[in-house]
């Protein structure tokens, strides 16, 4: 059993923390994609999310303009292609949930306690920019294939996003596991 835990313990902790922190998020944050309010402990935080949505829309719009000039900003959080298809950035498109989960996962990771002070914020920044890239790619693809949106957004890129989070975590754990093993030699 000791060998099993040594081999798989970290990944078991990661997966358990991922599920538990997702469950905590769903208990704390109340609102769906069409919500006119998003409640956290009974307080409406949708205005905070809307500020972030506008910022994300700014970044995605600027990035898309590096490749295409057929998209137009038609609202603070809405972009529309010349062919009529568009993308709206809603509160669920922000990486806040993933950054929350990332923070919980890192806090439960047993390695490099003081290094978490810089690695958690670094991971949050990387997750933010990965989210910008994710939304940009989805928006670019759906200009010509709007029927692919649900698959890309709900399935493919959702799991790629969590896969990226896993890679950040693995890099951290492997670095500190090796440091610990070298000290023990």
C-alpha contacts under 8 A as a table, 3 or more apart, distances in Angstrom:
res1	aa1	res2	aa2	distance
1	X	4	X	5.01
1	X	5	X	6.19
2	X	5	X	5.20
2	X	6	X	6.05
3	X	6	X	4.99
3	X	7	X	6.04
4	X	7	X	5.17
4	X	8	X	5.90
4	X	9	X	7.31
5	X	8	X	5.23
5	X	9	X	4.44
5	X	10	X	7.99
6	X	9	X	5.66
6	X	10	X	7.83
7	X	10	X	7.73
8	X	11	X	5.52
8	X	12	X	6.12
9	X	12	X	5.09
9	X	13	X	6.16
10	X	13	X	5.12
10	X	14	X	6.13
10	X	109	X	7.69
11	X	14	X	4.83
11	X	15	X	6.10
12	X	15	X	5.20
12	X	16	X	6.02
13	X	16	X	5.15
13	X	17	X	5.91
13	X	108	X	7.72
13	X	109	X	7.83
14	X	17	X	5.19
14	X	18	X	6.04
14	X	105	X	6.29
14	X	109	X	7.78
15	X	18	X	4.98
15	X	19	X	6.29
16	X	19	X	5.29
16	X	20	X	6.03
17	X	20	X	5.04
17	X	21	X	5.75
17	X	104	X	7.15
17	X	105	X	5.76
17	X	108	X	7.50
18	X	21	X	5.39
18	X	22	X	6.08
18	X	101	X	6.46
18	X	105	X	6.64
19	X	22	X	5.12
19	X	23	X	6.15
20	X	23	X	4.99
20	X	24	X	6.13
21	X	24	X	4.88
21	X	25	X	6.05
21	X	100	X	7.88
21	X	101	X	5.61
21	X	104	X	6.68
21	X	105	X	7.96
22	X	25	X	5.04
22	X	26	X	6.28
22	X	101	X	6.66
23	X	26	X	5.15
23	X	27	X	6.30
24	X	27	X	5.00
24	X	28	X	6.12
25	X	28	X	5.11
25	X	29	X	5.71
25	X	97	X	7.17
25	X	100	X	8.00
26	X	29	X	5.46
26	X	30	X	6.79
27	X	30	X	7.13
28	X	39	X	7.83
28	X	40	X	5.53
28	X	41	X	6.15
29	X	38	X	6.81
29	X	39	X	5.65
29	X	40	X	4.84
29	X	41	X	7.43
30	X	38	X	5.67
30	X	39	X	4.99
30	X	40	X	6.53
31	X	34	X	7.93
31	X	35	X	5.56
31	X	37	X	6.60
31	X	38	X	4.75
31	X	39	X	6.53
32	X	35	X	5.25
32	X	38	X	7.72
32	X	92	X	7.83
33	X	90	X	6.95
33	X	91	X	7.27
33	X	92	X	6.37
35	X	38	X	6.61
36	X	46	X	7.61
37	X	44	X	5.72
37	X	45	X	7.18
37	X	46	X	5.43
38	X	43	X	7.80
38	X	44	X	5.24
38	X	45	X	5.56
38	X	46	X	5.01
39	X	42	X	5.17
39	X	43	X	5.06
39	X	44	X	4.53
39	X	45	X	6.04
39	X	46	X	7.59
40	X	43	X	5.24
40	X	44	X	6.51
40	X	45	X	6.71
44	X	47	X	7.61
45	X	48	X	5.43
45	X	49	X	6.58
46	X	49	X	4.95
46	X	50	X	6.03
46	X	91	X	7.29
47	X	50	X	4.97
47	X	51	X	6.42
48	X	51	X	5.34
48	X	52	X	6.61
49	X	52	X	5.08
49	X	53	X	6.09
49	X	91	X	5.35
49	X	94	X	7.54
50	X	53	X	4.80
50	X	54	X	6.24
50	X	90	X	7.42
50	X	91	X	6.46
51	X	54	X	5.31
51	X	55	X	6.40
52	X	55	X	5.01
52	X	56	X	6.10
52	X	91	X	7.92
52	X	94	X	7.04
53	X	56	X	5.08
53	X	57	X	6.03
53	X	77	X	6.13
53	X	89	X	5.69
53	X	90	X	6.15
53	X	91	X	6.30
53	X	93	X	7.54
53	X	94	X	6.61
54	X	57	X	4.97
54	X	58	X	6.17
54	X	76	X	5.52
54	X	77	X	5.13
54	X	89	X	7.64
55	X	58	X	5.04
55	X	59	X	6.38
56	X	59	X	5.09
56	X	60	X	6.08
56	X	89	X	7.50
56	X	94	X	7.59
56	X	132	X	6.67
57	X	60	X	5.13
57	X	61	X	5.84
57	X	76	X	7.38
57	X	77	X	5.54
57	X	78	X	7.27
57	X	79	X	7.87
57	X	89	X	6.41
58	X	61	X	5.23
58	X	62	X	6.15
59	X	62	X	5.21
59	X	63	X	6.15
59	X	132	X	6.91
60	X	63	X	5.08
60	X	64	X	6.04
60	X	132	X	5.99
60	X	133	X	7.57
60	X	135	X	6.93
60	X	136	X	5.45
61	X	64	X	5.21
61	X	65	X	6.27
61	X	71	X	7.91
61	X	73	X	7.53
61	X	79	X	7.45
61	X	136	X	7.90
62	X	65	X	5.19
62	X	66	X	6.88
63	X	66	X	5.41
63	X	67	X	7.51
63	X	136	X	7.08
64	X	67	X	5.48
64	X	68	X	5.90
64	X	69	X	7.77
64	X	71	X	7.92
64	X	136	X	6.41
64	X	140	X	7.23
65	X	68	X	5.00
65	X	69	X	5.45
65	X	71	X	7.69
66	X	69	X	7.93
68	X	71	X	7.06
69	X	72	X	7.99
70	X	81	X	5.72
70	X	82	X	5.60
71	X	79	X	6.51
71	X	80	X	5.52
71	X	81	X	4.25
71	X	82	X	6.16
72	X	79	X	5.50
72	X	80	X	5.33
72	X	81	X	6.23
72	X	82	X	7.51
73	X	76	X	7.43
73	X	78	X	6.12
73	X	79	X	4.51
73	X	80	X	6.46
74	X	78	X	5.66
74	X	79	X	5.64
74	X	80	X	6.63
75	X	78	X	4.80
75	X	79	X	6.96
77	X	88	X	5.57
77	X	89	X	5.28
77	X	90	X	7.39
78	X	86	X	7.14
78	X	87	X	5.80
78	X	88	X	4.37
78	X	89	X	6.48
79	X	86	X	5.46
79	X	87	X	5.33
79	X	88	X	6.42
80	X	84	X	6.16
80	X	85	X	5.72
80	X	86	X	3.93
80	X	87	X	6.36
81	X	84	X	5.40
81	X	85	X	5.35
81	X	86	X	5.70
81	X	143	X	6.50
82	X	85	X	7.44
83	X	143	X	7.64
85	X	142	X	7.69
85	X	143	X	6.25
85	X	146	X	7.03
86	X	139	X	7.80
86	X	143	X	7.55
87	X	139	X	6.50
89	X	92	X	7.99
89	X	93	X	5.90
89	X	94	X	7.96
90	X	93	X	5.40
90	X	94	X	7.35
91	X	94	X	5.63
92	X	95	X	7.79
94	X	97	X	7.57
94	X	128	X	7.99
94	X	131	X	7.48
95	X	98	X	5.21
95	X	99	X	6.05
95	X	127	X	6.89
95	X	128	X	5.90
95	X	131	X	6.41
96	X	99	X	5.10
96	X	100	X	6.10
97	X	100	X	5.03
97	X	101	X	6.21
98	X	101	X	5.01
98	X	102	X	5.90
98	X	127	X	7.56
98	X	162	X	7.93
99	X	102	X	4.82
99	X	103	X	6.05
99	X	124	X	5.51
99	X	127	X	7.00
100	X	103	X	5.23
100	X	104	X	6.40
101	X	104	X	5.17
101	X	105	X	6.10
102	X	105	X	5.11
102	X	106	X	6.12
102	X	120	X	7.53
102	X	123	X	7.60
102	X	124	X	7.41
102	X	165	X	7.09
103	X	106	X	5.18
103	X	107	X	6.09
103	X	120	X	6.17
104	X	107	X	5.08
104	X	108	X	6.34
105	X	108	X	5.30
105	X	109	X	6.37
106	X	109	X	5.04
106	X	116	X	7.09
106	X	120	X	6.75
106	X	169	X	7.46
107	X	110	X	7.85
107	X	116	X	7.62
109	X	173	X	7.71
110	X	113	X	7.08
111	X	173	X	6.64
111	X	176	X	5.89
111	X	177	X	7.19
112	X	115	X	5.17
112	X	116	X	6.53
112	X	176	X	6.21
113	X	116	X	5.59
113	X	117	X	7.81
114	X	117	X	5.77
115	X	118	X	5.80
115	X	119	X	6.15
116	X	119	X	4.77
116	X	120	X	5.47
117	X	120	X	6.19
117	X	121	X	7.29
118	X	121	X	5.70
118	X	122	X	6.19
119	X	122	X	4.93
119	X	123	X	5.94
120	X	123	X	5.15
120	X	124	X	6.21
121	X	124	X	4.90
121	X	125	X	6.23
122	X	125	X	5.21
122	X	126	X	6.22
123	X	126	X	5.02
123	X	127	X	6.00
123	X	168	X	6.95
124	X	127	X	5.06
124	X	128	X	6.14
125	X	128	X	5.04
125	X	129	X	6.36
126	X	129	X	5.25
126	X	130	X	5.97
127	X	130	X	4.95
127	X	131	X	6.06
127	X	165	X	7.35
128	X	131	X	5.14
128	X	132	X	6.49
129	X	132	X	4.92
129	X	133	X	6.28
130	X	133	X	5.03
130	X	134	X	6.07
130	X	161	X	7.55
131	X	134	X	4.87
131	X	135	X	6.16
131	X	161	X	7.51
132	X	135	X	5.31
132	X	136	X	6.08
133	X	136	X	5.03
133	X	137	X	6.13
134	X	137	X	5.33
134	X	138	X	6.25
134	X	157	X	6.71
134	X	161	X	7.98
135	X	138	X	5.12
135	X	139	X	6.00
136	X	139	X	5.12
136	X	140	X	6.07
137	X	140	X	5.11
137	X	141	X	6.13
138	X	141	X	5.26
138	X	142	X	6.07
138	X	149	X	7.02
138	X	152	X	6.49
138	X	153	X	7.01
139	X	142	X	5.21
139	X	143	X	6.41
140	X	143	X	5.53
140	X	144	X	7.94
141	X	144	X	6.24
141	X	145	X	6.08
141	X	146	X	7.62
141	X	148	X	7.97
142	X	145	X	4.41
142	X	146	X	4.21
142	X	147	X	7.28
142	X	148	X	6.50
142	X	149	X	6.17
143	X	146	X	6.20
145	X	148	X	5.65
145	X	149	X	7.62
146	X	149	X	5.55
147	X	150	X	7.21
148	X	151	X	5.48
148	X	152	X	6.07
149	X	152	X	5.18
149	X	153	X	5.78
149	X	154	X	7.94
150	X	153	X	5.28
150	X	154	X	5.38
150	X	155	X	7.32
151	X	154	X	5.59
151	X	155	X	5.24
151	X	156	X	6.24
152	X	155	X	5.81
152	X	156	X	4.94
152	X	157	X	5.69
152	X	158	X	7.94
153	X	156	X	6.45
153	X	157	X	5.63
153	X	158	X	6.32
154	X	157	X	7.02
154	X	158	X	5.92
155	X	158	X	5.45
155	X	159	X	6.41
156	X	159	X	5.67
156	X	160	X	6.29
157	X	160	X	4.73
157	X	161	X	5.86
158	X	161	X	5.19
158	X	162	X	6.58
159	X	162	X	5.05
159	X	163	X	5.95
160	X	163	X	4.78
160	X	164	X	6.11
161	X	164	X	5.14
161	X	165	X	6.45
162	X	165	X	4.92
162	X	166	X	6.20
163	X	166	X	4.92
163	X	167	X	6.25
164	X	167	X	5.02
164	X	168	X	6.35
165	X	168	X	5.18
165	X	169	X	6.29
166	X	169	X	5.05
166	X	170	X	6.03
167	X	170	X	5.01
167	X	171	X	6.12
168	X	171	X	5.26
168	X	172	X	6.45
169	X	172	X	5.16
169	X	173	X	6.13
170	X	173	X	5.10
170	X	174	X	5.82
171	X	174	X	5.38
171	X	175	X	6.12
172	X	175	X	5.29
172	X	176	X	6.40
173	X	176	X	5.35
173	X	177	X	5.85
174	X	177	X	5.02
174	X	178	X	6.04
175	X	178	X	5.39
175	X	179	X	6.33
176	X	179	X	4.84
176	X	180	X	6.09
177	X	180	X	5.10
177	X	181	X	6.15
178	X	181	X	4.99
178	X	182	X	6.05
179	X	182	X	5.21
179	X	183	X	6.33
180	X	183	X	5.19
180	X	184	X	6.35
181	X	184	X	5.09
181	X	185	X	6.46
182	X	185	X	5.32
